[in-house]
Amino acid sequence: METKHFKAESKRLLEMMINSIYTHKEIFVRELISNASDAIDKLYFKSLTDDKVGLKREDFAITITLDKDARKFIITDNGIGMTNEELDNNLGMIANSGSLDFKSKNNLEDDVNIIGQFGVGFYSAFMVSKLVTVRTKAYGSDIAYEWQSEGIDSYTIKECDMDRVGTEIILELKDDTEDEKYSEFLEQYRIQNLVKKYSDYIRFPIKMDMQKSRLKEGTENEYEDYTETVTLNSMVPIWRKNKNELTDEDYNKFYKEKFYDYTDPLLHMHIKAEGSATYNALLYIPSNTPFDYYSKEYEKGLQLYSNGVLIMDKCADLLPDHFSFVKGLVDSEDLSLNISREMLQHDRQLKIIAKNLEKTIKNELTRLINNEREKYEKFYKSFGLQLKFGVYNEFGANKDNLKDLLMFHSSKENKLVTLEEYVSRMTEEQKYIYYATGESITRIDHLPQTEMVKDRGYEILYLTENVDEFALKMLMNYNEKQFKSVSAGDLDIDTPEEKEEIKAKSEENKEMFEFMQDKLGGKIKTVRLSQRLKSHPVCITSEGELSVEMEKVLNAMPNDQKVKADKILEINPEHPIFEKLRSLYQADKDKLAVYSDVLYNQALLIEGMSIEDPVDFSNKISELML
């Protein structure tokens, strides 16, 4: 037996790896399975040109054995094995990858999918083991060798007996402590779940003897234990199959099992890409909004696989925030991973994949708008809010990409319409895309500010979500048509004659309006005659970028910063209340002050805003009724 010492740099790397490189101790299962798969891949490749191998594709397998009494976790493969020299180089010199050397010697690029990249995965075993033993026999060799180490500063290599080619790794697990329960890796269900989580799509069967019980034959309530060898992994992932082999039922079943949803997804996208980025992807849009979707607890991201091995459960970088509702996975062979394979290096490939996925999702949603409108509207009711946030966020960086996916309720169509559909119906003389905001479609439909716009035959978009107006402000225009609120200062729909008439009346009543403004004590910027009212006596409008609805939304946020829109109190010159105000200005200015306050609060209530002093408002109403 020969005892050797790890080199100083290897020893330091080993200590670092055991203590910090890997985030979760369970990763050792994934790493050892990946190494076993590599070894089988190498021998399988040789078998294609070497009849002496004597094994067919179906003969290869990885076996896991759990020995609770001896506290041993054992993993065995019938792969290519290692010689004495390879043991020394691959296991004695940390970060020396035998997989890369194999590909180099055989001039392989895409012929064989070798998972191992850095030669460090094996050492994750020392996170859970106090002693690691590797017994191996290389293909073409008559001698087997045993490598053994406690993972401190040295290892031993000696000859041993093995009757077949392959490798057996025996982990003698550490004793349990108050903080760490290493015994969990001797439990069947735990290993079964870990294989399903990380290595379900390793392309060779991963087998394990499972202890089960069954009813004894000839008895009614007596059971007996028995052992059954089961295959733990699926091997062939659904996303690597041809689309014509799969049905909607296959896709839906996979989605519900993989992402723990009890309902079928709204749609799926099966992508096979080659070129600047080679990958397979399977994306889903859920039928319903997850209960925590619009909360801080929701975590976006796609599962990321490298050659069928799970690398990240939620890779956030693969999805933009505005498409964070998408669930699914990506499997790529050419991603740059960090040394532990737990995290991605942020490289060009990842960015290319993310950009391609964003484009695919956008195209699929556009297809739904044009060809499956009912399905898109169902999607939009669940996730349209996220698209609007996407328009507004990041200073509008994504607005051009998302604007054609937006929908709003139409006053004319009485249903959701796109901006393109609205603009296509605009008459030549219509300059703006008109919109109105409020808590519900019903309330918006009864707003006084909508009367004149409707009367002129113009369509109005009804905005009911808090983010809606912010999103339109960020868009600024659509197809060179600007957005304009029906509560904006100037709707620009009056004829020159109407403008002159209202200007004359305003000048005639200028002093009265100044008096009312003064009595309202800074609550409004000005009082003026309205060009938009028909049946209602008053309404609140605003000037500037900050609307009344935006003021309401911003002031409802949990901070101490309060904002104030420049409010305008508009009076309908055709309503009887206007003549009442004129007579009061001549005969009873004190009562006019009461009227002014009541009308202002009335306009606030119509707008869906709270009034400052409900008791005072009630008292003034009573005063006017006497």
C-alpha positions as CSV (number, residue, x, y, z in Angstrom):
1,M,0.0,0.0,0.0
2,E,1.3,3.4,-0.9
3,T,0.6,6.5,1.1
4,K,0.6,9.9,-0.7
5,H,0.0,13.4,0.4
6,F,-2.2,16.0,-1.3
7,K,-0.3,18.8,-2.7
8,A,-0.4,22.0,-0.6
9,E,-2.7,23.8,-3.1
10,S,-4.9,20.8,-3.4
11,K,-5.2,20.5,0.4
12,R,-6.3,24.1,0.7
13,L,-8.8,23.7,-2.1
14,L,-10.2,20.5,-0.5
15,E,-10.7,22.3,2.8
16,M,-12.3,25.2,1.1
17,M,-14.6,23.0,-1.0
18,I,-15.7,20.9,2.0
19,N,-16.5,24.0,4.1
20,S,-17.7,26.7,1.6
21,I,-17.8,25.9,-2.1
22,Y,-21.0,23.7,-1.9
23,T,-24.0,25.4,-0.3
24,H,-25.9,22.2,0.4
25,K,-24.4,18.9,1.6
26,E,-27.0,17.0,-0.4
27,I,-25.1,18.0,-3.5
28,F,-22.7,15.1,-3.1
29,V,-25.4,12.7,-4.4
30,R,-25.7,14.7,-7.6
31,E,-21.9,14.9,-8.1
32,L,-21.2,11.2,-7.5
33,I,-24.0,10.3,-9.9
34,S,-22.7,12.7,-12.5
35,N,-19.2,11.2,-12.2
36,A,-20.6,7.7,-12.5
37,S,-22.6,8.8,-15.6
38,D,-19.4,10.2,-17.1
39,A,-17.6,6.9,-16.6
40,I,-20.4,4.9,-18.3
41,D,-20.5,7.4,-21.1
42,K,-16.8,6.8,-21.8
43,L,-17.1,3.0,-21.9
44,Y,-20.3,3.2,-23.9
45,F,-18.5,5.4,-26.5
46,K,-15.8,2.8,-26.7
47,S,-18.4,0.0,-27.1
48,L,-19.5,1.6,-30.4
49,T,-16.2,0.8,-32.0
50,D,-14.8,-1.9,-29.7
51,D,-16.7,-5.3,-29.7
52,K,-14.5,-6.4,-26.7
53,V,-16.4,-4.2,-24.3
54,G,-19.2,-6.8,-24.5
55,L,-21.9,-4.4,-23.1
56,K,-25.0,-3.0,-24.8
57,R,-26.7,0.3,-24.1
58,E,-29.2,-1.4,-21.8
59,D,-26.5,-3.1,-19.8
60,F,-25.1,0.1,-18.3
61,A,-26.4,1.2,-14.9
62,I,-25.6,3.1,-11.7
63,T,-26.5,1.4,-8.4
64,I,-26.9,3.0,-5.0
65,T,-26.8,0.9,-1.8
66,L,-27.6,2.1,1.7
67,D,-26.2,0.2,4.7
68,K,-27.7,1.7,7.8
69,D,-25.9,-0.6,10.2
70,A,-22.5,0.2,8.9
71,R,-23.5,3.9,8.1
72,K,-22.3,3.5,4.5
73,F,-23.5,5.1,1.3
74,I,-22.3,3.1,-1.7
75,I,-22.5,4.1,-5.3
76,T,-21.4,1.7,-8.1
77,D,-21.1,2.0,-11.9
78,N,-20.0,-0.4,-14.7
79,G,-18.3,2.4,-16.5
80,I,-14.7,2.7,-17.8
81,G,-13.0,2.5,-14.4
82,M,-9.6,4.0,-13.5
83,T,-6.0,2.8,-13.6
84,N,-3.5,3.4,-10.8
85,E,-2.1,6.5,-12.6
86,E,-5.6,7.9,-13.3
87,L,-6.6,7.4,-9.6
88,D,-3.5,9.3,-8.6
89,N,-4.1,12.1,-11.2
90,N,-7.9,12.4,-10.9
91,L,-8.4,11.9,-7.2
92,G,-5.0,12.9,-5.8
93,M,-4.8,16.2,-7.7
94,I,-7.9,18.2,-7.0
95,A,-9.4,20.1,-10.0
96,N,-7.7,17.8,-12.5
97,S,-10.6,16.6,-14.7
98,G,-10.3,13.2,-16.2
99,S,-13.4,14.0,-18.3
100,L,-11.7,16.8,-20.1
101,D,-8.6,14.7,-20.7
102,F,-10.8,11.9,-22.1
103,K,-12.5,14.3,-24.5
104,S,-9.2,15.8,-25.6
105,K,-7.6,12.4,-26.3
106,N,-10.5,11.3,-28.3
107,N,-11.0,14.6,-30.2
108,L,-14.5,14.8,-28.9
109,E,-16.7,17.9,-28.9
110,D,-20.4,17.0,-29.2
111,D,-20.1,13.3,-29.6
112,V,-20.2,12.5,-25.9
113,N,-21.9,14.6,-23.3
114,I,-19.4,14.5,-20.5
115,I,-20.9,16.2,-17.4
116,G,-17.7,16.6,-15.3
117,Q,-15.8,19.8,-15.9
118,F,-13.5,20.6,-13.0
119,G,-12.7,17.3,-11.3
120,V,-13.8,18.6,-8.0
121,G,-17.3,17.1,-7.7
122,F,-16.0,13.8,-6.2
123,Y,-14.6,15.8,-3.2
124,S,-18.1,16.9,-2.1
125,A,-18.3,13.4,-0.6
126,F,-16.0,14.6,2.2
127,M,-18.8,17.0,3.3
128,V,-20.7,14.0,4.7
129,S,-18.0,11.3,5.1
130,K,-15.2,10.6,7.6
131,L,-13.7,8.0,5.2
132,V,-14.1,7.6,1.5
133,T,-13.0,4.5,-0.3
134,V,-12.9,4.1,-4.1
135,R,-12.5,0.7,-5.6
136,T,-12.0,0.6,-9.4
137,K,-10.9,-1.5,-12.3
138,A,-10.1,0.1,-15.6
139,Y,-11.3,-1.3,-18.9
140,G,-8.5,-3.3,-20.5
141,S,-6.7,-3.8,-17.2
142,D,-6.2,-6.9,-15.2
143,I,-5.5,-5.1,-11.9
144,A,-8.0,-3.3,-9.7
145,Y,-7.0,-0.6,-7.2
146,E,-8.4,0.9,-4.0
147,W,-8.0,4.6,-3.2
148,Q,-8.8,5.7,0.4
149,S,-8.7,9.0,2.3
150,E,-10.1,10.7,5.3
151,G,-10.0,14.0,3.4
152,I,-7.3,15.6,5.6
153,D,-3.9,15.6,4.1
154,S,-3.2,12.2,2.6
155,Y,-4.6,9.2,0.7
156,T,-3.5,5.6,0.0
157,I,-3.6,3.5,-3.1
158,K,-3.3,-0.3,-3.1
159,E,-4.3,-3.2,-5.3
160,C,-7.6,-5.0,-4.6
161,D,-9.8,-7.6,-6.0
162,M,-12.7,-6.8,-8.4
163,D,-14.3,-9.2,-10.8
164,R,-15.5,-6.6,-13.3
165,V,-14.8,-3.3,-14.9
166,G,-16.2,-0.2,-13.1
167,T,-16.0,1.8,-9.9
168,E,-17.4,1.5,-6.5
169,I,-17.4,4.5,-4.1
170,I,-18.0,3.8,-0.4
171,L,-18.8,6.7,1.9
172,E,-18.6,6.1,5.7
173,L,-20.8,8.8,6.9
174,K,-19.9,11.2,9.7
175,D,-21.6,10.8,13.1
176,D,-24.8,12.8,13.6
177,T,-24.4,16.0,15.6
178,E,-26.9,18.4,17.1
179,D,-26.8,20.6,14.0
180,E,-26.2,18.0,11.3
181,K,-28.1,14.7,10.7
182,Y,-25.9,12.7,8.3
183,S,-28.2,9.7,8.8
184,E,-30.7,11.3,6.5
185,F,-28.5,10.1,3.6
186,L,-29.2,6.5,4.6
187,E,-32.9,6.9,4.2
188,Q,-34.5,5.4,1.1
189,Y,-37.1,8.1,0.6
190,R,-34.4,10.9,1.0
191,I,-32.1,9.5,-1.6
192,Q,-35.1,8.7,-3.9
193,N,-36.1,12.4,-3.7
194,L,-32.6,13.7,-4.3
195,V,-32.2,11.6,-7.4
196,K,-35.5,12.8,-8.6
197,K,-34.6,16.4,-7.9
198,Y,-31.1,16.5,-9.3
199,S,-30.4,13.5,-11.5
200,D,-33.8,12.4,-12.9
201,Y,-32.6,12.8,-16.5
202,I,-29.3,11.1,-16.3
203,R,-29.5,8.9,-19.4
204,F,-28.5,5.6,-17.6
205,P,-30.7,3.9,-15.0
206,I,-30.0,4.7,-11.4
207,K,-31.1,1.6,-9.4
208,M,-31.5,1.0,-5.7
209,D,-32.8,-1.9,-3.6
210,M,-36.0,-0.7,-1.8
211,Q,-37.3,-2.3,1.3
212,K,-41.1,-2.9,0.9
213,S,-43.8,-4.8,2.6
214,R,-46.7,-6.8,1.2
215,L,-49.6,-8.9,2.4
216,K,-48.6,-12.5,3.1
217,E,-50.1,-14.9,0.6
218,G,-53.1,-16.7,2.2
219,T,-53.5,-14.3,5.0
220,E,-55.8,-11.3,5.6
221,N,-53.7,-9.1,7.8
222,E,-50.2,-10.4,8.0
223,Y,-47.4,-8.6,6.2
224,E,-43.9,-9.6,5.1
225,D,-40.9,-7.5,4.1
226,Y,-39.2,-7.9,0.8
227,T,-36.6,-6.2,-1.3
228,E,-37.3,-4.8,-4.8
229,T,-34.8,-3.2,-7.1
230,V,-36.3,-0.1,-8.6
231,T,-35.1,2.5,-11.1
232,L,-35.1,6.0,-9.5
233,N,-34.8,8.2,-12.5
234,S,-36.8,8.9,-15.6
235,M,-33.7,8.9,-17.9
236,V,-35.3,10.5,-21.0
237,P,-36.6,14.0,-20.3
238,I,-39.8,15.0,-22.0
239,W,-38.1,18.1,-23.5
240,R,-35.6,16.0,-25.5
241,K,-38.3,14.1,-27.2
242,N,-39.7,15.1,-30.6
243,K,-42.8,17.2,-30.4
244,N,-44.7,14.8,-32.7
245,E,-44.2,12.1,-30.1
246,L,-46.0,14.1,-27.4
247,T,-49.6,15.0,-26.8
248,D,-51.1,17.9,-24.8
249,E,-51.9,15.4,-22.1
250,D,-48.2,14.5,-21.9
251,Y,-47.2,18.1,-21.6
252,N,-49.9,18.9,-19.0
253,K,-49.1,15.8,-16.9
254,F,-45.5,16.8,-16.8
255,Y,-46.3,20.4,-15.8
256,K,-48.7,19.4,-12.9
257,E,-46.2,16.9,-11.5
258,K,-43.1,19.1,-11.9
259,F,-44.6,22.4,-10.8
260,Y,-47.2,21.2,-8.3
261,D,-50.2,22.7,-9.9
262,Y,-53.6,20.9,-9.9
263,T,-54.9,22.6,-13.0
264,D,-53.7,22.2,-16.6
265,P,-51.5,25.1,-17.9
266,L,-53.0,27.7,-20.3
267,L,-50.3,26.8,-22.9
268,H,-46.9,25.3,-23.3
269,M,-43.9,26.2,-25.5
270,H,-41.4,23.4,-26.5
271,I,-38.2,24.9,-27.8
272,K,-35.2,23.3,-29.5
273,A,-32.5,25.8,-30.4
274,E,-29.2,25.4,-32.1
275,G,-26.7,28.0,-33.3
276,S,-25.2,30.7,-31.1
277,A,-26.9,29.1,-28.2
278,T,-27.8,25.4,-28.1
279,Y,-30.5,24.4,-25.6
280,N,-33.9,22.7,-25.1
281,A,-36.6,24.5,-23.2
282,L,-40.1,23.7,-22.0
283,L,-42.1,26.7,-20.9
284,Y,-45.6,27.0,-19.4
285,I,-48.0,29.7,-18.7
286,P,-50.3,28.8,-15.7
287,S,-54.1,29.0,-16.1
288,N,-54.4,30.7,-12.8
289,T,-52.5,33.3,-10.8
290,P,-50.4,31.6,-8.0
291,F,-51.7,32.7,-4.6
292,D,-48.4,34.5,-3.8
293,Y,-47.7,35.8,-7.3
294,Y,-48.2,39.5,-6.5
295,S,-46.3,39.4,-3.2
296,K,-42.7,39.7,-2.1
297,E,-42.5,36.0,-1.4
298,Y,-42.9,35.0,-5.0
299,E,-39.6,33.9,-6.6
300,K,-39.4,33.9,-10.4
301,G,-37.1,31.7,-12.4
302,L,-36.8,28.7,-14.6
303,Q,-35.2,25.4,-13.6
304,L,-31.8,25.1,-15.2
305,Y,-30.3,21.8,-16.3
306,S,-26.8,21.0,-17.8
307,N,-27.0,17.8,-19.8
308,G,-30.0,16.7,-17.8
309,V,-28.5,17.5,-14.4
310,L,-30.3,20.1,-12.3
311,I,-28.0,23.1,-11.6
312,M,-30.5,25.7,-10.3
313,D,-34.1,25.3,-9.2
314,K,-34.9,28.9,-10.0
315,C,-32.6,30.7,-12.4
316,A,-34.0,34.3,-12.3
317,D,-31.7,35.6,-15.0
318,L,-33.5,33.5,-17.6
319,L,-36.7,35.5,-17.3
320,P,-37.4,39.3,-17.4
321,D,-39.6,40.5,-14.6
322,H,-42.5,41.2,-16.9
323,F,-42.6,37.5,-17.9
324,S,-42.0,36.2,-14.3
325,F,-45.3,34.3,-14.5
326,V,-43.7,31.7,-16.9
327,K,-42.8,28.4,-15.4
328,G,-40.5,25.8,-17.0
329,L,-37.0,24.7,-17.6
330,V,-34.0,25.1,-19.8
331,D,-31.4,22.4,-20.5
332,S,-28.1,23.4,-22.2
333,E,-24.8,21.7,-22.8
334,D,-22.7,24.8,-23.2
335,L,-23.3,26.9,-20.1
336,S,-20.3,28.1,-18.1
337,L,-20.8,27.0,-14.6
338,N,-18.8,27.8,-11.5
339,I,-16.6,25.3,-9.8
340,S,-19.3,23.7,-7.7
341,R,-21.9,23.6,-10.5
342,E,-24.3,25.3,-8.1
343,M,-24.3,28.7,-9.8
344,L,-23.9,30.2,-13.3
345,Q,-21.2,32.4,-14.5
346,H,-22.9,35.3,-16.1
347,D,-21.7,34.8,-19.6
348,R,-22.7,35.5,-23.1
349,Q,-24.5,32.1,-23.6
350,L,-26.9,32.8,-20.7
351,K,-27.8,36.2,-22.0
352,I,-28.5,34.8,-25.5
353,I,-30.8,32.1,-24.1
354,A,-32.6,34.7,-22.0
355,K,-33.1,37.0,-24.9
356,N,-34.3,34.2,-27.1
357,L,-36.8,33.0,-24.5
358,E,-38.2,36.5,-24.0
359,K,-38.8,36.8,-27.8
360,T,-40.4,33.3,-27.9
361,I,-42.8,34.2,-25.1
362,K,-43.7,37.5,-26.7
363,N,-44.4,35.8,-30.0
364,E,-46.6,33.2,-28.4
365,L,-48.6,35.8,-26.6
366,T,-49.0,37.8,-29.8
367,R,-50.2,34.6,-31.5
368,L,-52.9,34.2,-28.8
369,I,-54.1,37.8,-29.3
370,N,-54.6,37.2,-33.0
371,N,-55.8,33.6,-33.1
372,E,-57.1,32.6,-29.6
373,R,-58.5,35.8,-28.2
374,E,-60.6,34.1,-25.5
375,K,-57.5,32.3,-24.2
376,Y,-55.4,35.5,-24.2
377,E,-58.1,37.4,-22.3
378,K,-58.1,34.6,-19.7
379,F,-54.3,35.0,-19.5
380,Y,-54.6,38.8,-19.3
381,K,-57.0,38.8,-16.4
382,S,-54.4,36.8,-14.4
383,F,-51.1,38.4,-15.6
384,G,-52.0,41.6,-17.5
385,L,-51.1,43.6,-14.4
386,Q,-47.5,42.2,-14.6
387,L,-47.2,43.4,-18.2
388,K,-48.3,46.9,-17.2
389,F,-45.8,46.9,-14.4
390,G,-43.3,45.8,-17.1
391,V,-44.1,48.9,-19.2
392,Y,-43.7,51.2,-16.2
393,N,-40.7,49.7,-14.5
394,E,-37.0,50.4,-15.4
395,F,-38.0,53.8,-16.7
396,G,-39.9,52.3,-19.6
397,A,-37.0,50.2,-21.0
398,N,-39.4,47.5,-22.1
399,K,-42.4,49.6,-23.2
400,D,-42.0,49.1,-26.9
401,N,-41.7,45.3,-26.4
402,L,-44.9,45.1,-24.4
403,K,-47.2,47.8,-25.7
404,D,-49.0,45.6,-28.2
405,L,-49.8,43.1,-25.4
406,L,-51.7,45.6,-23.3
407,M,-55.5,45.6,-23.2
408,F,-58.1,47.9,-21.6
409,H,-61.8,48.0,-21.3
410,S,-63.5,49.9,-24.1
411,S,-66.5,52.3,-23.6
412,K,-67.7,51.4,-27.1
413,E,-66.9,47.7,-27.4
414,N,-67.7,46.9,-23.7
415,K,-64.8,44.5,-23.7
416,L,-61.0,44.4,-23.5
417,V,-59.3,45.9,-26.6
418,T,-55.7,46.4,-27.6
419,L,-54.2,49.8,-28.3
420,E,-53.9,48.9,-32.0
421,E,-57.6,48.1,-32.2
422,Y,-58.4,51.4,-30.6
423,V,-56.2,53.4,-32.9
424,S,-57.6,51.6,-36.0
425,R,-61.1,52.9,-35.2
426,M,-60.1,56.5,-34.6
427,T,-61.6,59.0,-37.0
428,E,-59.4,61.5,-38.9
429,E,-60.3,64.4,-36.7
430,Q,-59.6,62.6,-33.4
431,K,-56.2,63.7,-32.1
432,Y,-55.9,61.7,-28.8
433,I,-56.4,58.3,-27.3
434,Y,-58.9,59.1,-24.5
435,Y,-58.9,57.3,-21.2
436,A,-60.6,57.5,-17.8
437,T,-59.5,56.1,-14.4
438,G,-61.5,54.7,-11.5
439,E,-62.0,51.8,-9.2
440,S,-64.4,49.9,-11.5
441,I,-65.8,50.0,-15.0
442,T,-69.2,50.9,-13.6
443,R,-67.9,53.9,-11.6
444,I,-65.9,55.1,-14.6
445,D,-68.8,54.8,-16.9
446,H,-70.8,57.2,-14.7
447,L,-68.0,59.8,-14.3
448,P,-69.2,63.3,-15.3
449,Q,-65.9,63.9,-17.2
450,T,-66.8,61.2,-19.7
451,E,-70.0,62.8,-20.9
452,M,-68.8,65.2,-23.6
453,V,-66.2,62.7,-24.9
454,K,-68.9,60.1,-25.4
455,D,-71.3,62.6,-26.8
456,R,-68.7,63.4,-29.5
457,G,-68.6,59.7,-30.4
458,Y,-65.0,59.1,-29.1
459,E,-64.0,55.8,-27.6
460,I,-62.7,55.8,-24.0
461,L,-60.3,53.3,-22.4
462,Y,-61.3,52.5,-18.9
463,L,-58.4,52.1,-16.5
464,T,-59.2,50.3,-13.3
465,E,-55.7,49.2,-12.0
466,N,-53.5,51.5,-10.0
467,V,-50.6,51.1,-12.4
468,D,-52.6,51.7,-15.5
469,E,-52.2,55.5,-15.8
470,F,-48.6,55.3,-14.8
471,A,-48.0,52.8,-17.7
472,L,-49.8,55.1,-20.2
473,K,-47.8,58.1,-19.0
474,M,-44.6,56.0,-19.6
475,L,-45.8,55.0,-23.1
476,M,-46.6,58.7,-23.9
477,N,-48.1,57.7,-27.2
478,Y,-49.1,54.8,-29.4
479,N,-48.5,55.0,-33.2
480,E,-47.9,58.8,-32.8
481,K,-51.3,59.2,-31.0
482,Q,-50.9,60.8,-27.6
483,F,-52.9,59.6,-24.5
484,K,-55.2,62.1,-22.9
485,S,-57.3,61.7,-19.7
486,V,-60.9,62.8,-19.9
487,S,-60.0,64.7,-16.7
488,A,-57.2,66.6,-18.3
489,G,-57.4,70.4,-18.3
490,D,-58.1,70.7,-22.1
491,L,-59.7,67.9,-24.1
492,D,-59.2,69.8,-27.3
493,I,-62.6,68.7,-28.7
494,D,-64.4,72.0,-28.8
495,T,-65.2,74.0,-31.9
496,P,-63.7,77.6,-32.1
497,E,-67.2,79.0,-31.5
498,E,-67.6,76.9,-28.4
499,K,-64.3,78.0,-27.1
500,E,-65.1,81.7,-27.6
501,E,-68.5,81.3,-25.9
502,I,-67.0,79.6,-22.8
503,K,-64.2,82.2,-22.7
504,A,-66.7,85.1,-22.7
505,K,-68.7,83.5,-19.9
506,S,-65.6,82.8,-17.9
507,E,-64.5,86.4,-18.1
508,E,-68.0,87.5,-17.1
509,N,-67.8,85.4,-13.9
510,K,-64.1,85.8,-13.2
511,E,-64.6,87.5,-9.8
512,M,-67.1,84.9,-8.6
513,F,-64.7,82.1,-9.4
514,E,-61.8,83.9,-7.6
515,F,-64.1,84.3,-4.6
516,M,-64.9,80.5,-4.6
517,Q,-61.2,79.6,-5.0
518,D,-60.3,81.8,-2.1
519,K,-63.0,80.2,0.2
520,L,-61.8,76.7,-0.7
521,G,-58.5,77.7,0.9
522,G,-55.9,76.2,-1.4
523,K,-57.6,72.9,-1.9
524,I,-57.8,73.7,-5.6
525,K,-55.7,75.7,-8.1
526,T,-58.7,77.4,-9.7
527,V,-62.4,77.4,-10.4
528,R,-63.6,77.6,-14.0
529,L,-66.5,76.8,-16.4
530,S,-66.5,73.3,-17.9
531,Q,-66.5,72.4,-21.5
532,R,-67.0,68.7,-20.8
533,L,-70.0,68.4,-18.5
534,K,-73.6,67.9,-19.8
535,S,-75.9,66.7,-17.0
536,H,-73.6,66.9,-13.9
537,P,-73.1,70.3,-12.1
538,V,-69.4,69.9,-11.2
539,C,-66.4,67.7,-11.5
540,I,-62.7,67.7,-10.5
541,T,-60.0,67.8,-13.2
542,S,-56.3,68.4,-13.0
543,E,-53.4,70.2,-14.7
544,G,-49.9,69.0,-15.1
545,E,-48.4,65.5,-15.2
546,L,-49.8,64.4,-11.8
547,S,-53.5,63.5,-12.1
548,V,-56.1,63.1,-9.3
549,E,-56.0,59.3,-9.7
550,M,-52.2,59.3,-9.5
551,E,-52.3,61.4,-6.4
552,K,-54.7,58.9,-4.8
553,V,-52.5,55.9,-5.7
554,L,-49.2,57.5,-4.6
555,N,-50.6,58.8,-1.3
556,A,-52.0,55.3,-0.5
557,M,-48.4,53.9,-0.5
558,P,-46.8,53.2,2.9
559,N,-44.5,56.2,3.1
560,D,-44.6,59.7,4.6
561,Q,-44.2,61.5,1.3
562,K,-47.5,63.0,0.2
563,V,-48.1,64.5,-3.2
564,K,-50.8,66.8,-4.5
565,A,-52.3,67.2,-7.9
566,D,-53.2,70.6,-9.3
567,K,-57.0,70.2,-8.9
568,I,-59.5,72.3,-10.9
569,L,-63.1,72.6,-9.8
570,E,-65.2,72.8,-13.0
571,I,-68.7,74.2,-13.1
572,N,-71.3,73.2,-15.7
573,P,-72.6,76.5,-17.2
574,E,-75.7,74.8,-18.5
575,H,-76.7,73.3,-15.2
576,P,-79.3,75.2,-12.9
577,I,-76.7,75.2,-10.1
578,F,-74.6,77.7,-12.1
579,E,-77.4,80.3,-12.0
580,K,-77.8,79.6,-8.3
581,L,-74.2,80.3,-7.7
582,R,-74.4,83.6,-9.7
583,S,-77.4,84.8,-7.6
584,L,-75.7,83.9,-4.3
585,Y,-72.6,85.9,-5.3
586,Q,-74.8,88.9,-5.7
587,A,-77.1,88.3,-2.6
588,D,-75.4,86.0,-0.1
589,K,-71.6,85.4,-0.3
590,D,-71.5,83.5,3.0
591,K,-73.9,80.9,1.6
592,L,-71.9,80.8,-1.7
593,A,-68.9,79.8,0.4
594,V,-70.9,76.9,1.9
595,Y,-72.1,75.9,-1.7
596,S,-68.5,76.0,-2.9
597,D,-67.3,73.6,-0.2
598,V,-70.2,71.2,-0.7
599,L,-69.7,71.2,-4.5
600,Y,-66.0,70.5,-4.0
601,N,-66.6,67.6,-1.7
602,Q,-69.3,66.3,-3.9
603,A,-66.8,66.3,-6.8
604,L,-64.3,64.4,-4.7
605,L,-66.8,61.7,-3.8
606,I,-67.7,61.3,-7.5
607,E,-64.0,60.9,-8.2
608,G,-63.7,58.1,-5.6
609,M,-61.7,60.2,-3.2
610,S,-62.2,60.7,0.5
611,I,-63.3,64.0,2.0
612,E,-61.3,65.7,4.7
613,D,-64.1,66.3,7.2
614,P,-67.3,64.2,6.7
615,V,-69.0,65.7,9.7
616,D,-68.5,69.2,8.4
617,F,-69.8,68.1,5.0
618,S,-72.9,66.6,6.6
619,N,-73.6,69.7,8.6
620,K,-73.3,72.0,5.5
621,I,-75.7,69.7,3.6
622,S,-78.2,70.1,6.5
623,E,-77.7,73.8,6.6
624,L,-78.6,74.1,2.9
625,M,-81.7,72.0,3.3
626,L,-83.2,74.3,6.0
